[in-house]
Amino acid sequence: MTHLELAALGKNSWWRYVLAFLTIAIMWQVIGALPLVAMVLYVEEDGNPDTVFLEESLRFTGIDPIFTYLAISCTFLGLLLGLFIAIRLLHERSFLSLITPAQSIDWQRMGQGFTVYAGLLLLLTLGTFLVVPEHIRLSLDIKAFLIFLPVTLILTPMQACAEELLFRGYLMQWLRLLMRNRIVIAIISGILFAAPHLLNPENKIDAFLMPLNYFVMGLFLTIITLRDNGLELAMGAHSANNLYAFLIVNYEGSVLETPSIFTESMPDPLLSLLIYSVLAVAFYVIVFKVFKPRVRTNSSLVAT
């Protein structure tokens, strides 16, 4: 049984998916968003002109960025809880079936995904700093960075893995129940991944190319999930990508301000798209040609 076929282990009546989608949406965007809503209400009512919520950029001013980060992280905790309720109570199958057809998570494979993608991103940063230093500046605030570091190392992988469980796990397995064409499933998965990111402020730079960046990222993560027959590589690579963005190189005007080591000017949509594409190809070659794809056997299917 493949990763896509694992939904067949559970109960898949149409009404279960209706309730599941409602549960996930409410836990993610309503219950999980309560701390963020509370912050907005606080800055609107505190009478302090220095604390403001900027609706056009979805950013707070006058508030320590770590509180914004924690509030946003709560939405992903809500997403995880919503997924758990949907899988265990509504579909009555193992939560592990969102990740792998094996009896346990392949932590080594997840580590490979993280290490390879992080290494490629660090090489990219070095190259950018040497070739076009005007696009990136050192912005390290060591005190703020050290305070932010342990929180980010714990919560950022959780955020990334929650997205993978939703988009490359639950939604992609649901799509497999509706259709068999893996190419169409991969394209739809990429579109679904890009959709929630359309509200990010950087999309104002270019309403076509910036969403295309998210689509390409989603498509890449879908392809390696299908190729590796499990989520571990995608979870590792996605975690590396987000940690890089929060800790190593953030950009001016980001929806989530962090004390990153470097800060770059507003991203160039076309250059970002080219970089993502090169990174995706390099990652694929290293992981599947150097490390080789893993082999899963039918004897290692997860239990229902």
N, C-alpha and C positions, 0 to 999 in steps of 0.2 A: 504493500500500500504506500502511495506517495504522500507527501505533505499536503497536496491539494485535496486528496481523497479522504482526509481524516474526518471531515465533517460527517461522513457516512456512519461514523461510530456512534453518533448521537441521534436525538430525535429532531426532525427537521420540518415539522408541519409549518405552513405559512404563518399561522398565528403566533408561533413561537418566535419567528424572526421579527414580526411586528413588535411584539412585547420586548424582545431583546434590543432592537434598535432604539426603542423609546427609553428603555432602562439605561443603555449606554449613553445616550444623548443627555438624559437628565442628570446622571451621575457626573458626567464630564463637564457639561456646559452650564448646569444649574447648581447642583450641590457642590461640586468641586470649585466652582467660581465664586462661592460665597466670600472667601477671604479677600479676593480681588475686588468684589463689589463693596465690601466693607471698607477697603482702602480708599476707593473712589468717594464713597459717602463721607469718610473722615476728612479728606482733604477739601471737600466741597463745603463742609460745615465747621471746620476748625477755626475759621476767622483769620488764619495766617496767610497773608498774600504770597509768602514764599513757598507754600506747598500748593501745587496745582496739578490737576490731571489734564494733560494735553490730548484731547480726543482725536485730533487729526493725526497725531503720531503714536497714540496709545501709550504714552510715556508719562511718568510722574516726575515732577521737579520738586526739590526740597525734601525728598524722602530718600533714605539710604537705599541704594539699589538692591541690597540683600533682601529687604522686605518685599520688594516687587518680585524678585526671583522666587522667594518662598511662596508667595501668593500664587504665582503662575504654576509652580510645581504642584500645588494642591489640586489644580484642575486635572493633572495627570494621575494623581492618586485616585481621584474620582473616576477617571477613565479605567484604571486598573480594576477598581472595585466593581464598576459596571460590567466589565468584561467577565469578571469572575462569576458574578451573579448570573449573567446570561449563559455562560458555558456550563456551569455546574447545576444550576437550578432549572433553567429553561430547556437547554439542550441535553442535559444529563450525560455529559461526557467529561473526560479528563481535561483539566486546564493545560496539562502538558501537551495535549493534542494540538494546541495552537502553535506549538514550537517545533515538534519533531515527531516522527513515527517511531522513534526509538524509545526505550524504556527509561532513559535519562537524558538530560541535557549534555551536549558535547561541549564542555567548558574550554577544552583546548581549541576547538574550532572557533569558538567565540573570541578567544584570545588572539588567534591568528587574524581574524577579521579586524579586530581593534588595532593590532600591532602594524599590520600592513598598511591600513588606511592612514593611521596616525603618522607612520614613517613617510608616506607619500606627501601628506600635508606639510610636515616639517621641512621636507626637501623643497617644497613649493615656497614656503615662507623664506627660507634661506635664499633661494633664487630671486624672489621678488625684492628682498632687501638689498641684494647685491646689484641687480640689474636696473631696477627702477625704485631707488630708495625714496623718491619723493611721494610715492603712493602709500608708504607705510612708515609709521614713526614709533619710536619707543615711548610707551606711555605707562610704564610700570610704577605703581604705587605699592611698595612692598608690604606696608602694613595692611592696606585694604585687600591686597591679593592673598595674603596669608590667612586673613579672616574668612575670605570667600572660598578659599581652596577646599577645605574639608567638606563644606556643605555642597559645593559643586561636584566634587568627586563622587558623592553619594547620590545626589538627586538627579544630576544630568543623565547618567546611564538609565535611571528609572524612567525619565521622560522619554528617552529615545526608544527604550524597549517597549514602553506602553504604546507608542506609535507603531512599532513593528508588529506587536500582538494584534493591534486593530487592523492595520492596512495589509500587511503581508500574511497575517494569520487569519483572523476572523473573516474579514471582508473577502479576501482572495479565496478562501475555502468555500464561502457562500457562493461566490461567482462560479466556482467549479460545479456546484449543484445545478446551475442554470445553463452552463455551456461547457464545451469540451476543448475549444480552441485556445491553446495556451498563449498564443500571440495576442489574441483579443483580450484575454484575461490580464495579461501583463500591461497592455495599453490602458485598459480601464483602471487597473490598480494605480498606475502612474497618475492618471487624471484625478482619482479620488484622493491621492496623497497631496496633490497640488492644491486642491480646492480649499482646505482649511487655512492654507497659507496666503490666500489671496488678499486678506485684510492686512498683512504685514506692510509697514510703511514703505519699504524699499520697492514695492510694486508701483509706486508713483513715479519711479524713475523711468520705467518702460512697462506699459501694461501688457505687453506680449512677451518680451524676452525674459523678464524676471519670473513670471509664472512658468515659463518654459524651463527655467533652471530647476524649479521644484519638480516639474514633471520628469525631467531627465534623471534627477536624483531618485525619485520614486521608481522609475523604470529600471534603473541600475540595481536598486535594492531588490526589486521583484525578480530580475533575471538571475541574480546570484542565489536567491532563495529557491527558485525553481531548479537551477543547476545543481545546487548542493542538497536539495531535498530536505530543507529545514531552515529555521530562522536564525541559527546561531551566527553565521557569517554576517548577515544583515544587521543583527543586533549589535555585534561588535563594531562594524564599520560605522553605523549610525551613531553609536555612543562616541566613537573617536571624532566624528565630524562635529558633533555638538560641543564636546569638551574643547575642541580646538577653537570653535567660534566664541566660546565663553571665556576661556582662559588664555589662549595664545594670541589670536588675532580677531578682535571685534571691529566693527566699523562705526563711523560717526553716524548718529541718527538711528542706531539699532533700537528696535522695540524693547530690547532687554539690555540695559546698560550694565556692564560688568568691568571690574578692574583688570582687564586683560593686559598681557605683557606688551603687545603691540596694538595700535589702532590704525586702520586704513581709512582713506577717504571713501566717500560713497562708492559702492561697488559699480564696476562697469558691467552691465548685463551681458554683453556679447563676450567679453573676456572671461567672465565667470562661467558662462556656458561652455566655452572652449576648454577651460581648466577642468570643469566637472567631467567633461567627456574624456579628456586625456587621463585623468585620475581613474575613471571607471575602467577604461581599457587596460591601464597598467595594473590595477588591482586584479582584474579578471585573469590576466596572463600570469601574474605572480601566484595567485591562490590556486588556480586550476591547472597551471602548467608546471610550476615549480613545486608547490606543496602537494599537488595532485588532488582530484576530487575524492571524497570518501565514498565508501560503498556501504549501503544499508541493506540488510537482509530482511525478508518477510518474518523471520523469527523474532525480530526486535520490535514488533509493533506495540504501541502503547495499549495498556488495558483500558477498557471502558469503565 
